Amino acid sequence: MTSSAVRRVAVLAAAVAAFALAPCWAQPSGADAARKTAAAAPRGFAWEAAKDGRRVLLAGTIHVGRTAAPPADCNRRFAEVAVVAFEADVFDAQRVGQLVQKIAMYPPQEADLKSRLPAPLRQRVEALLARNGMDSPALWRMKPWMLANTLVVVEATRAGFNPAFATEAALYEFARTCGKAIAEIEGIEKQLALFDGASPELQLAYLEQAVRGIESGEGEREVRRLVAAWERRDAVDIERMLATMRASKGAAERFVVEQVIDARHPAMVDAIERYAASDRLHLVAVGSLHYFGPNGLLALLAARGYAIKPLD
C-alpha cells in the first residue's frame, strides 16, 4: 500500500472513528452475498420529535453501505428540511487528513507503534496487514485505535461494506444538491480526541478487539445483523444487540458502550433541543445505536417531554 493510499484509507478510518461504530460493524466478509442483497432498497429509521409546537426530524443512520445511494431527490422525504445536522462533518478530506496527522499519528520523533506492541499482538497485526497488501511504514505511525479502525475499514471495504456508501454520505449529497445547510453536533476533532484520550492500555485493548473480530469472523456476524436490522427497521433486534454490548466485561467493549455511545448522549439531546427551538427545521443524522435503550436518545427526549412519532 502506497503512502497516498494509506492517507486515503486513514481519512475513511477517521470517519469511522468519528461515527464511533467501528467495533459494532467490524469486519464483514462474503461480498457475493452482499451484492445479491444490495438491490433491496434500505429503509432505515426516521422519527419526528415534537414538543410545544416545536419539532425536529431524526434519522438513525448506518455507517457503511453495500451500494451507492440513488441521486438525491429534493422533492420527497425531507424536502421541508432546512438544515442537516451530522455528528461530525467528515466530508472535507483535506481537513480530516490534517486532523488525523495531528491527533491519530505518533510524531516523527517518537517511537512507532510496531515497537510499542507486545510481540504476540504485533505478529497478529502484521499477518492482517500482509493479507491486505498493506506494507507502508506510515501504518506503523498510527496510534493503536487509529490502526484498529484502519484495519476495520480495509476489511469492510474489501467485503463490500463501504463507509463511502454510508447513510451520512447520502444525506450529505442530499444537503449539497438540494441547498440545505449543514451543521455539526460535535465535530470530528472532538470525536477523534475521544478515542485518543483513552489510556495506552485501553487503546491496545481496542486494537486487540478489532484484530480478534477479524480473525474470528465475529465482526462479520455483527455487521450483517446490524445492517439487516437497520434495513427492516427492527428496533427489537437493535435493543438486543445493545443489551449484549452492555453485558460485556471487556475493557474495550466497556469503553465503547460507556464513552463512545452513552457519554455523548446528554450533549446530543441538548443540541437536538436547540435545533427544535430554532426557526428552521433540522434533520439530525446520528448512528442508529444511539437512539435505542434506556440511555438512548429516544428515551432521553421522551423524558424531556417530546412526543416521538416514527416516519415512513
N, C-alpha and C positions, 0 to 999 in steps of 0.2 A: 504494500500500500504506500503510495507516494505521500509526501508531506501535504500536498494540496488536497489529496483525498482524505487524509487524516483531518484536515481543517474542516472539510465539508461534513464529515461524519461527526466531528465534535460539535458543530452547530446543531445538528439534529439531536445529538445526545444532550446538549444543553437544553434544548426544547423539551426533551423527555424529563430532565430534572425539573424544569420549570413546571411542567404538567404534573410532576410528582406522582407518577403512577408506574415507574419502571418496575418495581418488584411485583406489581399486580398483573402486568401484561407481558411478563418477562420474555420468554424465549419460544415462540411458536415454531412449529415445523409442519410439513405436509402442505406445501404450496399448491399441489394439484387439487386437493380438496377445497382449498380456499378459492381457487379460480372457479370451481364448479358452482360455488355458492355466491360468488361476488355479484352475479347479476341480480340477486334479490335485493331490492331497494331497502336500505336500513330505515327504521322508523325512529328509534331513539326516544328519549324522554324530553318532555316540554310541559311547563306549567305556567299559569298566571298566579301571581301573589298579589292580593288586593287588601287594602285597609283604609277606611275612612275616605273613600273616593280616590285613593292613590293606588297605582298598580305598577308592576314590573313583570316582565316576562323572563322565564328561567329556562335554560337549555342544559340538559345533562349530556355532556359530551363524552366521546370515546377518543382516546389519544393516538389511535392508529387506525388505518383503513386498509381495505383489501382492493379498492379500486377508486379511481378519481371520481369526485362528485360531478354531477351534471352541471352545466353552466348556470350561474346564478339567475334566478327569476325574481325580478324586482317587484312583481305584482301579486305575489302569492303569500305564503305563510307569514312572513314577518315584514310585510310591506309597510306597515304603520310605524315600525321601529325607527327611532332617530339615532340611537347610539347602540353600538355593540360593545359590551364590556367583557374583556378576557381576563383570565388570571394574570397573564403577562403577555405582552406583545413580543412574540418570538420570531416575527417575520422580517426583521431587519437583520440580515445575515452579517453585515459588517459590524453592527453594534454587538450582536450576540458573540461574534468571534472575539471582539475586544474584551468582553466580559469573561469569556472562557479563559483567555490568556491571563487575565488579572486574577481571577478567583479560583479557577479549576486546575491550574497548572503550577508545578513547582518552579520557582525562579531558577534561571540557569546556574546560579552559584550554589544551589542546594543539591543534595543527593537525589537521584531519580527514584522512581517507585520500585524498579527492579531490585535495587539494593536495600530497600526497606521491607520487602515482603518476606515472610517466613518461607523457607525453601519449598515445603510441600505446596503451598498456595501459589508460589511463583511458577512452579512447574506446571500446575494445572492451568494457570493463565497462559503460559507460553504455548501449551498444547492447543488452547482455543484460538489464540492468535494465529498459530501456524495453520490451523484448519481453515481459517478465513483468509489466508494470504496476507496477514497484517504484520509486516515486519519493520515498520517505521520506528526509529528511536523516539519520535515525537509522542508515540503512545505511552512510553515509559516516563514522560514528563507529566502525565496526568496524575492527579490525586486519585486515591482508591475509588471514591464514589463516582468520579468522572469516568474512569476506565470501566467501572461496572456498567454505567449507563451506555457507554460506547459499545461494549460487548452486546448489550441488550439490543441496541439499535441495529447493529450489523446482523445479528442472528434473526431478528424480526423481519428486517427488510429482505434478507435472503429467502425467508419463508413466505413472503407475500404480504406481510403486515407492515405497513409503512407509515411512519409519523407524517410524511408529506401528504397523506390522504386522510388525516385526522379530521374530526368534525370541526375543530378550530380552523383548519386550513380552508374548509368550505365556507365557514362563516366569515372568515377574513376576506375571501374573494367576494362574498355577498356584500360585505360592507364597502369594499373598494369599488365594486362595479356599480352599486346602487346608491352611492353617495352618502353612506351612513358614517357618522363619526365613530371613532374608536377610543375606548377608554381602557385603562389597566387597573385592575383591582389591587394588585400587589406590585408587579414589576419583576422582570427577570433577575435583576441584581439581588433583590431581596430573597428570591426563591433559591438562587444558586447559593447565597450565603447561608440559607437554612441547612443545606447539605454540608457546606464547608465548615459550619460551626460545630458539627459532630466531632467527638473526640477521635484521635487517631485509632484507638481500639475499635470504636464503633464504625469508623469508615472501613477498616479491614473486615469487620463482620459483614458489612453491607456488600463489599466486593465478593466475599466468600459466598454469601447468599445468592448473588447473581450467577456466580460460577456453578454453584450447586444446582441451580434451576436449569441451566443449560445442559449440564451433564446428565441430570436425571430425567429430563423431559417434563418435570412437574410444571414448569412455566408454560409449556405448550398447552397442557390441560387447563391451566388457569386462564390463559388468554382466550382460548376457544370458548370457554364457559362464559367469560365476561362479555365478549363480543356478541355471543348468541343471546345472552340475557338483554343486552342493550338493544339488539335488533328487534326483539319481540316485546320490548318494554316489560320485562319480567322483574318487577320490583321485589317479589318474594325471593327470587334466587339471588339478587344483589344483596338483600338483607342477610341471607345465609352466608354468602361469601364474606361479608363484613364481620359477622359473628365468628367465623372461623379465624379470620385475621386477628380479632381481639383476643381470642383464646390462646394464641401462640405465645410461648415464653421466650423465644429467641430475641437477642438484643436488637438485631437489625429489624425484625418484624415489629417489635415494640416501638422502635424509633419511627417507623413508617406510620403506624396507627396513631401514636400519641403526638408526634411532632409534625409529620408531613401531612397528616389528614386533620385530626381533631383540633390541634392547637391553632390552626389557621381559621377555624370557623367563626369565632366571635368577630374578627375583623372583616370577614366576608359578609356576615349578616349586617354589620354596621354600614358597609358600602352599599349593600342592596337597599337598605332603608334610605340612604342618601339618594340613590337613584330613583326610588319610588317617589320621593318627595320633590324631585325636580320637575320642571315643566316639559321635559322631553321623555318620551317612552324609551326605556332601556331594555335591551335583551342581554341578560347575564349568561355567559357561557362558561360553565365550570364543570370539571370532571364528574361523571355520574356518581362515583362512590361518595362524593362529598354530600350528596343530598339525603342519604338514607341513614337509618339507625337512630337511636335515641339522642345522639350528639350531632346528627346531620342537619343540614341547612333547612330542610322542610320542617323538622320538629322545632328548631330554634325560631324560625319565622312564625310558626303557629303559636308558639309560646308568647310571642310579641303581638299577637292579635291579628295576624294575617290569615285570610282565607285562601287556601291553596286549591286551585282547580286545574286538573290535567287538561292539556291541549292536544287535539288531534294532529 
